[in-house]
Amino acid sequence: MPTNSSLPDSPCLGFCTTALGDDVCKSCGRTFEEVCQWITMTPEQKAATWNRIRKNGWWDQQRKAKDL
């Protein structure tokens, strides 16, 4: 699992499904609220979101799919 310092600023992969009505993006694993508020979140809030995404396996799963 990557460290927080090796992660990009945003988990966005450019295929946001919250725009299609999903409560949680199927690409990055963030909630609609997290997507909307990302630029105003504190580093601590972003870290908490990253930790949840990584704990749930979204990051590893989506990065592998993107690299195929």
Buried (B, 14 or more C-beta within 10 A) or exposed (E): EEEEEEBEEBBBBEEBBBEEEEEBBBBBBBBBEBBEBBEEEEEEEBEEBBEBBBEEEBBEEBEEEEEE
